[in-house]
Amino acid sequence: MAKKKKPKNQHERTRVDHATEIAEDYVEAIAEIIEEQGVCRVKDLSEYFAVSHVTVNRTVARLQRDGYATTEPYSPVELTSKGARLAKHSRHRHEIVFSFLVALGVSEETAATDTEGIEHHVSPETLTVMETFISKAHR
């Protein structure tokens, strides 16, 4: 049996993916909450992720540091243009993975849960193949 060749950067890419997961989840959530409610507050994110206000404040501070969001004490959280681009990209990737899993026959409930993990680690090549599969499945 032939031994699988391991990509050189496999573990490095996984570490990078893990490092950006939280930022991607948060900007996607901020965009969604703003779209639904008009504004996004720390309280909204705390409820959305079922975490403490302290956790949200720390994460939002990192988003600010990295240029994805802005806020002031007792003010709504807003996305910068950089944050909005990341949110749009994350949402698109999320939709592709979710649609792919559903097209395979996975229930929507399970697909929604699984998508939350898969979306951060799927390569652009795999996303393209997933999109192609989805478009062929819907013909």
C-alpha positions in Angstrom: 0.0 0.0 0.0 1.4 3.4 -1.0 2.1 5.8 1.8 0.3 9.1 1.7 2.5 12.1 1.1 2.0 14.6 3.9 2.0 18.3 2.8 5.0 20.2 4.2 2.8 22.9 5.7 0.0 20.7 7.1 0.5 21.5 10.7 1.6 25.1 10.1 -1.6 25.7 8.2 -3.7 24.2 11.0 -2.1 26.4 13.6 -2.7 29.5 11.4 -6.4 28.4 10.9 -6.8 28.0 14.7 -5.3 31.4 15.3 -7.9 33.1 13.0 -11.0 31.0 14.0 -12.2 33.3 16.8 -11.7 36.5 14.8 -13.6 34.9 11.9 -16.5 33.8 14.1 -16.7 37.1 15.9 -16.7 39.3 12.8 -19.3 37.0 11.1 -21.5 37.2 14.3 -21.1 41.0 14.5 -22.1 41.4 10.9 -25.1 39.1 11.4 -26.3 40.9 14.5 -25.9 44.3 12.9 -27.9 43.1 9.9 -30.7 41.7 12.1 -30.8 44.4 14.9 -29.1 47.4 13.5 -26.4 47.5 16.2 -24.2 44.9 18.0 -23.4 45.3 21.6 -21.1 43.2 23.9 -24.3 41.8 25.5 -25.5 40.5 22.1 -22.2 38.7 21.5 -22.2 37.3 25.0 -25.6 35.8 24.3 -24.7 34.7 20.8 -21.7 32.7 21.9 -22.9 31.9 25.4 -19.8 33.3 27.0 -19.2 35.9 29.7 -19.0 39.7 29.0 -15.3 39.5 30.1 -14.6 36.9 27.3 -16.3 39.1 24.8 -14.5 42.3 25.9 -11.2 40.5 25.6 -12.0 39.2 22.2 -13.3 42.5 21.0 -10.1 44.2 22.3 -8.1 41.8 20.1 -10.3 42.6 17.1 -9.7 46.3 17.7 -6.0 45.7 18.0 -5.9 43.7 14.8 -8.0 46.3 12.9 -11.3 44.3 12.5 -13.6 46.2 14.8 -14.1 49.5 16.7 -16.0 50.3 19.9 -15.9 52.6 22.9 -17.1 51.8 26.4 -20.8 51.4 26.5 -21.0 51.8 22.8 -21.9 49.3 20.0 -19.3 47.2 18.3 -18.7 48.1 14.7 -16.7 46.4 12.0 -14.0 48.3 10.1 -13.8 47.8 6.4 -11.1 45.1 7.1 -13.5 43.4 9.5 -16.4 43.6 7.1 -14.3 42.0 4.3 -13.4 39.2 6.7 -17.0 38.7 7.7 -18.2 38.5 4.1 -15.4 36.0 3.3 -16.2 33.9 6.4 -19.9 34.0 5.7 -19.4 32.9 2.1 -17.1 30.0 3.2 -19.7 29.1 5.9 -22.5 28.9 3.3 -20.5 26.8 0.9 -19.5 24.2 3.6 -23.1 24.1 5.0 -24.7 23.7 1.5 -22.1 21.0 0.6 -22.9 19.0 3.7 -26.7 19.3 3.1 -26.2 18.3 -0.5 -24.4 15.1 0.7 -27.5 14.3 2.8 -26.4 15.6 6.2 -29.4 17.0 8.2 -29.4 20.8 8.5 -29.0 20.6 12.3 -25.9 18.4 12.0 -24.6 20.4 9.0 -24.9 23.6 11.0 -22.9 22.2 13.9 -20.2 20.6 11.7 -19.9 23.7 9.5 -18.7 25.7 12.5 -15.5 23.6 12.7 -14.9 22.7 9.1 -15.3 26.2 7.7 -12.1 27.4 9.3 -9.9 24.6 8.0 -11.0 24.0 4.5 -8.6 25.0 1.8 -9.5 27.3 -1.2 -9.1 24.2 -3.5 -11.5 22.2 -1.4 -14.0 25.1 -1.3 -13.9 25.3 -5.1 -14.6 21.6 -5.4 -17.4 21.9 -2.9 -19.0 24.8 -4.9 -18.7 22.7 -8.1 -20.3 19.8 -6.4 -23.2 21.9 -5.1 -23.9 23.5 -8.5 -24.0 20.1 -10.2 -26.2 18.7 -7.4 -28.7 21.5 -8.0 -29.1 21.0 -11.7 
